[in-house]
Amino acid sequence: MLVGFVNVARDGGVHAFVLDTCVHAEHQRKGIATALVGRAAELARARGAEWLHVDFEPQLEGFYRGCGFRESAAGVMRFGGEA
């Protein structure tokens, strides 16, 4: 059974991006997602990334702040639907 995963994408340069951090509902709140993001950060750094980015929903702010992410200025463009 897959318990959790996190994807990391690279831009080919110094930026890496955390995507789709997920832990099965039965295994949440045990530190698994924090460990996955921490390991992803270690690997991104080891492979030459200088920056690790993440976008998240407001309810996940505490989680990602706890993982070491800090606030930054960013922009977003939505295609279709409401703004």
N, C-alpha and C positions, 0 to 999 in steps of 0.2 A: 504494500500500500504506500503510495506517495503521500507523505505527511506535509511537505512544504517545498516551495521553490522560490527562486528569485531570478529574473533575467537581468543581464547587464549588456547594454549595447555600447559600442564605441563608435566614434566619428572618424577613426583612423589617425587622430591627432592626440591631443591631451585631455579630451573630454570623454567621460563615460556616463551612462545614464541607467539608473535603476528603474526597472519596469516590472510590474506584475508580482510584487511580493505577495505571497499567499501561503497560508497554513490551514490545513483541514480544521474544520470547526471543533472536532473532538480534541484537538491538540493545541488550541490557541491558549494564550496567556501563560505559557510555560517557558518563554524566552527563545523559542525556536526561530521566529521571524527576526528577532534582534540578532541572533547568531548568524542567520543566513545573510542579512544585510552586512554584518561585520565581516564575514568571510568574503562576500562579494567586493567589499571595499578593499580588503587586503589584496585580492587577486587583481583588481583593476589597477591598483597602485603598482603592484609587481610587474604588470604588463605595460607600464609607461603612462598611465593616466595621471594627470595632475589635478583634475577636478572630477568630482562625482556629483551628478545632478539627480534630483528626483522631483517629480510633480505628484501632488497628493490631494485628496479630498480633505476638507477642513477637519473632519473627525479623526484623521490620522496625523494631525500636526504633532500632538504629544509623542506619538510613537517615533516619528522621524526625527524630532528634536532630541529625543532620548538616544537615538542612534548616532547623534553627532552632527546632523544637518543643521545649518543655520539659515536664516532668512536671506533672500537675495531678490534683486529686481529681475523680473523676467517679463516676457510678453507671450501672448497666446493669440492665435487666430482660429476662429471656429468656422467651419464650412457647413452651411445648412443649419437648420434648426434655429432655436433661439440663442441669443448671445449670452 
